[in-house]
C-alpha cells in the first residue's frame, strides 16, 4: 500500500537527490585564522584572502593554508565578526593548479576557495591587537 502511495512522487523525489556527475574535492580546515587581506583580481572582482594555521599536535609542526573568498556576504561576515587568532572551521573547494617556474620546471599549488566558515572560538579585538 505504501509503495503505491509513493509511486506518483518517485520522479520528483529522484530529481531532488540527483547530483551533477562532476568530481569535487572538498577540504575542511580547523585552525587559527590570520588577518584577512582584501585584493582585486585582474578582472576587477574583489576578494578576500587569509591563511589558516593548522596544528594537529600541540608540539607538532604548523601547516599554513591560504584561502580565497569571493562571496560578498561571506566577505562582509569575516570583516565584521572574525578577528585574527579566532579558531575557525573552514570548508573549501580544493583544486590543484599546475604552473611553470622561471627556470622552466613545472610546479603545482593547492588552491582553496571558501564555501563556508564557522567560528568555533571568537578572539576579541583587544586580544588580537595585543598579539601584533
Backbone bond lengths (Angstrom), bond angles and torsions (degrees), N, CA, C in turn:
res aa  C-N    CA-C-N  psi(-1)  N-CA   C-N-CA  omega(-1)  CA-C   N-CA-C  phi
1 X - - - 1.442 - - 1.518 110.68 -
2 X 1.331 117.00 -45.67 1.456 120.90 179.95 1.525 110.87 -62.85
3 X 1.334 116.25 -39.98 1.453 120.85 -179.37 1.524 110.72 -59.51
4 X 1.307 117.89 -45.70 1.463 120.62 -179.18 1.527 111.29 -68.93
5 X 1.314 117.71 -28.14 1.462 121.12 178.39 1.520 110.74 -69.76
6 X 1.331 117.78 -37.43 1.460 121.56 -178.19 1.523 113.43 -84.41
7 X 1.316 118.49 -15.66 1.463 121.46 -176.60 1.522 113.86 -52.57
8 X 1.338 120.42 -45.05 1.461 119.19 179.38 1.533 112.67 -64.63
9 X 1.315 117.65 -23.35 1.465 121.10 -178.73 1.526 112.92 -86.16
10 X 1.321 117.77 -13.84 1.455 121.63 -173.24 1.534 113.17 -52.80
11 X 1.332 121.55 -48.89 1.468 119.09 179.93 1.526 112.78 -60.91
12 X 1.311 117.30 -39.46 1.467 120.26 -179.70 1.518 110.82 -67.67
13 X 1.328 117.66 -43.35 1.461 121.29 179.87 1.520 111.35 -66.93
14 X 1.322 116.94 -40.58 1.460 120.42 179.71 1.519 110.18 -61.79
15 X 1.315 117.85 -45.43 1.461 121.50 179.88 1.512 112.87 -64.74
16 X 1.323 116.11 -29.90 1.455 120.50 -177.91 1.527 111.75 -67.62
17 X 1.326 117.63 -29.96 1.455 120.81 -175.62 1.523 113.39 -105.82
18 X 1.310 118.19 2.59 1.459 119.69 178.00 1.514 109.76 -75.02
19 X 1.335 115.45 143.54 1.464 121.01 178.84 1.512 108.57 -120.87
20 X 1.292 114.06 160.13 1.446 120.22 174.01 1.525 107.93 -62.73
21 X 1.315 117.45 143.50 1.459 121.56 -176.01 1.529 112.99 -78.58
22 X 1.325 119.10 -0.19 1.461 120.64 -178.15 1.524 111.05 -72.21
23 X 1.325 115.29 155.29 1.464 121.10 178.35 1.518 109.99 -83.59
24 X 1.318 116.03 147.25 1.458 121.23 179.96 1.521 108.33 -135.40
25 X 1.325 116.08 137.08 1.465 121.27 173.06 1.520 107.21 -111.31
26 X 1.316 116.12 123.92 1.459 121.84 -179.72 1.520 108.77 -124.12
27 X 1.325 115.68 142.51 1.454 121.88 179.21 1.513 109.09 -129.21
28 X 1.319 117.28 140.37 1.458 121.79 174.27 1.520 108.31 -116.51
29 X 1.324 115.90 126.42 1.461 122.77 180.00 1.519 109.03 -113.44
30 X 1.323 116.93 139.19 1.461 121.73 170.91 1.517 106.18 -126.47
31 X 1.328 115.69 117.73 1.456 119.97 -177.93 1.516 111.24 -176.54
32 X 1.320 115.09 -170.02 1.467 122.21 -178.93 1.525 109.84 -92.73
33 X 1.337 115.26 135.13 1.463 121.30 -177.62 1.531 110.25 -89.08
34 X 1.335 115.61 144.31 1.463 120.80 173.83 1.523 109.04 -88.18
35 X 1.332 116.50 178.98 1.465 121.49 177.62 1.533 108.85 -67.09
36 X 1.328 118.81 119.63 1.467 120.90 178.99 1.532 111.48 -65.67
37 X 1.325 115.69 145.99 1.461 122.60 178.81 1.526 108.83 -122.02
38 X 1.325 116.29 134.77 1.460 121.04 176.77 1.521 108.71 -91.15
39 X 1.328 115.87 138.69 1.461 121.50 178.72 1.527 108.43 -144.11
40 X 1.323 115.86 175.10 1.459 121.82 -179.81 1.524 109.04 -130.59
41 X 1.330 116.63 137.06 1.462 120.58 177.53 1.527 109.19 -73.06
42 X 1.323 116.56 169.87 1.464 121.02 176.79 1.524 111.03 -62.56
43 X 1.335 116.31 -25.82 1.467 121.19 178.95 1.527 112.28 -84.10
44 X 1.344 117.45 -1.06 1.452 120.80 177.03 1.519 115.38 91.27
45 X 1.332 118.09 8.50 1.474 121.25 179.14 1.522 109.51 -88.29
46 X 1.343 115.38 129.96 1.465 120.75 179.48 1.525 110.15 -78.50
47 X 1.329 115.80 140.39 1.457 120.54 175.19 1.518 109.71 -144.74
48 X 1.314 114.98 168.00 1.458 121.82 179.90 1.521 107.60 -115.58
49 X 1.311 115.79 143.73 1.454 121.43 179.14 1.526 108.67 -131.48
50 X 1.311 116.45 137.34 1.463 121.23 175.99 1.523 108.55 -152.90
51 X 1.316 115.89 166.64 1.462 121.26 175.88 1.518 109.23 -113.90
52 X 1.320 114.79 154.00 1.457 121.76 173.56 1.525 106.95 -120.18
53 X 1.328 115.60 124.87 1.463 121.86 177.82 1.523 108.11 -91.62
54 X 1.324 115.85 116.94 1.460 121.80 -178.09 1.526 108.40 -112.04
55 X 1.329 116.25 124.98 1.465 121.44 -179.66 1.532 107.97 -130.89
56 X 1.345 117.22 93.84 1.463 120.41 -175.86 1.528 114.54 -61.00
57 X 1.335 117.23 -34.37 1.466 121.04 178.53 1.514 108.70 -119.42
58 X 1.319 116.76 143.02 1.466 122.22 -175.76 1.526 112.69 -51.62
59 X 1.313 117.85 -45.07 1.463 121.38 -179.22 1.524 112.44 -100.21
60 X 1.316 117.14 7.93 1.459 120.91 -177.05 1.518 112.36 -85.23
61 X 1.323 115.87 175.69 1.463 120.36 179.76 1.533 111.57 -70.02
62 X 1.314 114.94 153.67 1.463 121.65 177.77 1.518 108.90 -99.00
63 X 1.318 117.00 133.47 1.465 122.39 173.64 1.520 107.87 -105.03
64 X 1.335 115.97 135.98 1.463 121.63 -179.45 1.519 108.97 -109.00
65 X 1.329 116.01 130.71 1.455 121.93 179.20 1.522 109.09 -121.70
66 X 1.326 116.40 125.23 1.464 122.64 178.13 1.528 108.45 -86.69
67 X 1.345 116.50 130.78 1.463 122.28 -176.69 1.523 109.26 -124.76
68 X 1.335 116.88 137.84 1.458 122.70 175.51 1.522 110.29 -109.41
69 X 1.343 116.13 145.97 1.471 122.15 -179.72 1.522 108.36 -130.79
70 X 1.333 117.28 127.35 1.459 121.27 179.02 1.522 113.23 -113.39
71 X 1.311 118.62 -16.36 1.463 122.14 -179.33 1.530 110.06 -70.08
72 X 1.333 116.78 123.59 1.468 120.98 -179.85 1.529 111.69 -59.86
73 X 1.334 117.20 -40.41 1.472 120.48 179.65 1.524 111.51 -64.61
74 X 1.330 116.87 -41.54 1.458 119.86 -179.89 1.528 111.27 -71.03
75 X 1.325 117.19 -36.26 1.472 120.73 176.22 1.528 109.34 -61.31
76 X 1.328 116.57 -45.18 1.469 120.50 179.53 1.530 110.75 -62.18
77 X 1.333 117.31 -43.83 1.464 121.03 179.20 1.529 110.76 -59.51
78 X 1.317 117.09 -47.25 1.471 120.44 -178.93 1.521 110.41 -63.29
79 X 1.331 116.89 -46.90 1.471 119.98 -179.47 1.526 112.59 -62.97
80 X 1.328 117.15 -35.24 1.464 121.08 -176.39 1.531 114.02 -83.91
81 X 1.331 117.83 -32.07 1.465 119.52 -168.37 1.527 116.80 -125.75
82 X 1.318 118.86 -19.14 1.463 120.25 -172.75 1.525 109.81 -104.73
83 X 1.321 116.62 118.74 1.463 121.82 179.89 1.520 111.01 -102.32
84 X 1.313 114.91 155.35 1.460 122.00 175.40 1.525 108.82 -51.54
85 X 1.331 116.56 133.33 1.455 121.36 178.71 1.514 114.62 94.16
86 X 1.342 117.83 -9.92 1.467 120.05 177.46 1.528 109.43 -65.21
87 X 1.324 116.24 144.42 1.457 121.26 176.00 1.522 107.62 -84.17
88 X 1.330 116.78 121.74 1.459 121.34 -175.06 1.521 111.23 -126.48
89 X 1.318 114.18 156.65 1.459 122.44 169.49 1.520 105.40 -117.45
90 X 1.319 116.38 118.97 1.460 121.33 -175.79 1.524 108.96 -119.76
91 X 1.325 116.33 127.76 1.457 121.48 173.69 1.523 107.15 -103.43
92 X 1.331 115.97 128.45 1.467 121.28 -173.51 1.519 111.49 -130.10
93 X 1.335 115.37 151.33 1.454 121.31 163.21 1.516 105.60 -80.94
94 X 1.325 117.17 133.46 1.461 121.42 -177.41 1.522 109.92 -117.42
95 X 1.324 115.40 138.72 1.461 120.24 174.62 1.522 108.88 -146.32
96 X 1.303 115.45 156.79 1.454 120.94 179.28 1.516 107.99 -104.10
97 X 1.307 116.01 132.66 1.459 121.92 179.71 1.528 108.14 -112.63
98 X 1.324 117.07 124.75 1.462 121.94 178.62 1.520 108.01 -101.51
99 X 1.333 115.99 134.31 1.459 120.53 179.86 1.520 109.83 -143.24
100 X 1.333 115.17 170.27 1.458 120.91 180.00 1.521 109.44 -107.42
101 X 1.330 115.74 130.35 1.466 121.30 178.20 1.520 109.77 -77.15
102 X 1.345 115.49 169.76 1.466 121.04 179.43 1.523 111.93 -59.04
103 X 1.337 117.29 -33.14 1.466 120.51 -179.30 1.526 112.60 -81.38
104 X 1.333 117.32 1.79 1.458 121.82 177.36 1.523 114.47 93.13
105 X 1.307 117.68 -9.59 1.465 120.07 179.50 1.528 110.25 -77.05
106 X 1.323 114.43 153.89 1.468 120.02 179.72 1.528 109.49 -88.52
107 X 1.318 115.13 146.06 1.462 121.72 177.56 1.524 108.09 -143.48
108 X 1.311 115.93 165.36 1.463 119.19 177.33 1.522 109.46 -137.95
109 X 1.311 114.84 156.65 1.461 120.34 177.02 1.527 108.48 -138.24
110 X 1.307 114.71 155.72 1.456 121.68 178.35 1.519 108.29 -92.70
111 X 1.335 116.54 125.31 1.465 121.17 179.24 1.524 108.26 -108.97
112 X 1.332 115.75 125.64 1.461 121.71 -178.71 1.523 109.83 -119.39
113 X 1.332 116.04 128.23 1.459 121.87 178.33 1.523 108.54 -121.80
114 X 1.321 115.25 121.19 1.460 121.81 -174.89 1.518 112.11 -62.40
115 X 1.330 114.49 131.10 1.459 121.64 170.56 1.521 109.79 -101.79
116 X 1.351 115.60 -38.13 1.464 120.32 -175.50 1.525 109.07 -153.72
117 X 1.325 115.88 145.52 1.460 121.10 174.85 1.520 108.84 -132.45
118 X 1.324 115.61 136.17 1.462 122.56 174.90 1.517 107.49 -125.78
119 X 1.313 116.62 131.07 1.460 120.57 177.64 1.523 107.37 -90.12
120 X 1.332 116.18 119.28 1.462 121.74 -179.25 1.523 111.11 -88.35
121 X 1.342 116.46 -39.24 1.464 121.98 176.58 1.522 107.48 -140.36
122 X 1.328 116.33 116.24 1.462 120.71 178.21 1.521 109.92 -74.59
123 X 1.311 116.24 139.88 1.466 122.32 171.99 1.516 104.63 -105.92
124 X 1.338 117.71 124.38 1.462 117.98 -177.42 1.523 110.85 -75.53
125 X 1.305 116.55 163.84 1.463 122.95 -174.20 1.523 111.60 -59.55
126 X 1.333 118.15 -40.11 1.468 121.30 -178.68 1.526 111.09 -63.23
127 X 1.339 116.94 -43.53 1.464 120.77 179.26 1.522 110.64 -63.96
128 X 1.329 116.92 -42.13 1.458 120.85 -179.87 1.522 110.73 -64.77
129 X 1.349 118.21 -37.79 1.467 122.56 179.96 1.523 111.54 -68.24
130 X 1.330 117.71 -38.79 1.460 121.82 -178.60 1.521 112.47 -64.23
131 X 1.329 117.75 -28.50 1.458 121.41 -177.94 1.518 112.80 -78.14
132 X 1.310 118.34 -17.50 1.466 120.66 -175.84 1.496 112.42 -79.02
